[in-house]
């Protein structure tokens, strides 16, 4: 997860995994809504749209989101070493819908810019 919009003058973007303040700021910018979780599986992108995620810990930086075990995309995330939380803007609703579609998997990334 990275901080996209700087909260104020003099704010510097840094890696939330290494900077607790940046992690807290990134979480604070997400109220509630849709997020797209992505990872790589065999070098190919895989994603799923989720309706929420929650902060678990600032040190270490941890978040919680859930995936149904029966999901065909679950194995990619269970086996992943890393994943990204993408918070789409209001004009990116189509991206979250494409990723959420049943054929969303890797094929979805052919339909969107990433």
C-alpha positions as CSV (number, residue, x, y, z in Angstrom):
1,X,0.0,0.0,0.0
2,X,1.3,3.4,-0.8
3,X,0.2,6.9,0.1
4,X,-1.2,8.5,-3.1
5,X,-2.4,11.9,-1.9
6,X,-0.2,13.8,0.4
7,X,-2.2,15.0,3.5
8,X,-0.5,18.5,3.7
9,X,2.4,20.7,2.9
10,X,5.8,19.3,3.7
11,X,4.4,15.7,3.8
12,X,6.8,13.2,2.3
13,X,5.7,9.9,0.8
14,X,7.5,6.9,2.4
15,X,7.1,3.1,2.6
16,X,4.3,2.3,5.1
17,X,6.0,-1.0,5.8
18,X,9.0,0.8,7.2
19,X,7.4,4.0,8.5
20,X,4.6,3.6,11.1
21,X,3.4,7.2,10.6
22,X,3.0,6.6,6.8
23,X,1.2,3.4,7.5
24,X,-1.2,5.1,9.9
25,X,-1.7,7.9,7.4
26,X,-2.4,5.5,4.6
27,X,-5.0,3.7,6.7
28,X,-6.5,7.0,7.8
29,X,-7.2,8.0,4.2
30,X,-9.4,5.0,3.6
31,X,-12.8,5.4,5.2
32,X,-14.8,2.5,3.9
33,X,-15.7,1.2,0.5
34,X,-14.2,-0.9,-2.2
35,X,-10.6,-1.9,-2.5
36,X,-8.9,-4.1,-5.1
37,X,-6.4,-6.5,-3.7
38,X,-3.7,-7.7,-6.2
39,X,-0.8,-10.1,-6.2
40,X,1.3,-12.0,-8.7
41,X,0.9,-15.7,-9.3
42,X,3.5,-17.3,-11.6
43,X,4.4,-13.8,-12.8
44,X,0.8,-13.0,-13.8
45,X,-1.4,-10.5,-12.0
46,X,-4.4,-11.7,-10.0
47,X,-6.9,-9.5,-8.3
48,X,-10.1,-9.5,-6.3
49,X,-12.5,-6.7,-5.3
50,X,-13.2,-6.6,-1.5
51,X,-15.7,-4.4,0.3
52,X,-13.4,-3.6,3.2
53,X,-10.1,-4.2,5.0
54,X,-9.2,-3.4,8.6
55,X,-6.1,-2.3,10.5
56,X,-4.8,-5.0,12.8
57,X,-1.5,-3.6,14.0
58,X,0.8,-0.6,13.4
59,X,3.9,-2.4,14.6
60,X,4.3,-4.7,12.7
61,X,2.1,-3.0,9.9
62,X,-0.7,-5.5,9.4
63,X,-4.1,-5.3,7.8
64,X,-6.9,-7.9,7.6
65,X,-9.1,-8.7,4.6
66,X,-11.0,-11.9,3.9
67,X,-11.2,-14.3,1.0
68,X,-13.7,-17.1,0.6
69,X,-11.8,-20.5,0.6
70,X,-14.0,-21.6,-2.4
71,X,-12.8,-18.7,-4.5
72,X,-10.7,-19.7,-7.5
73,X,-8.4,-16.9,-6.7
74,X,-7.8,-17.9,-3.1
75,X,-4.8,-20.1,-3.8
76,X,-2.9,-17.2,-5.5
77,X,-3.3,-15.0,-2.4
78,X,-2.7,-17.8,0.2
79,X,0.6,-18.6,-1.6
80,X,1.6,-15.0,-2.2
81,X,4.5,-13.4,-0.3
82,X,3.2,-9.9,-1.1
83,X,0.0,-8.3,-2.1
84,X,-1.1,-4.7,-2.7
85,X,-4.3,-2.9,-1.6
86,X,-5.5,-0.6,-4.3
87,X,-8.1,2.0,-3.4
88,X,-9.9,3.0,-6.6
89,X,-11.1,6.6,-7.1
90,X,-14.7,7.3,-7.9
91,X,-13.9,7.4,-11.6
92,X,-12.4,3.8,-11.4
93,X,-15.6,2.0,-10.6
94,X,-15.2,0.1,-13.9
95,X,-11.8,-1.3,-12.7
96,X,-13.3,-2.7,-9.5
97,X,-16.2,-4.3,-11.5
98,X,-13.9,-5.9,-14.0
99,X,-11.7,-7.3,-11.3
100,X,-14.8,-8.5,-9.4
101,X,-16.3,-10.3,-12.4
102,X,-16.3,-14.1,-12.5
103,X,-13.7,-14.0,-15.4
104,X,-11.8,-11.3,-13.5
105,X,-8.6,-13.3,-12.7
106,X,-5.6,-12.7,-14.9
107,X,-7.8,-12.0,-17.9
108,X,-9.1,-8.8,-16.2
109,X,-5.7,-7.2,-16.5
110,X,-5.9,-7.4,-20.2
111,X,-8.9,-5.0,-20.0
112,X,-7.4,-2.4,-17.7
113,X,-4.2,-0.3,-17.5
114,X,-2.1,-1.5,-14.6
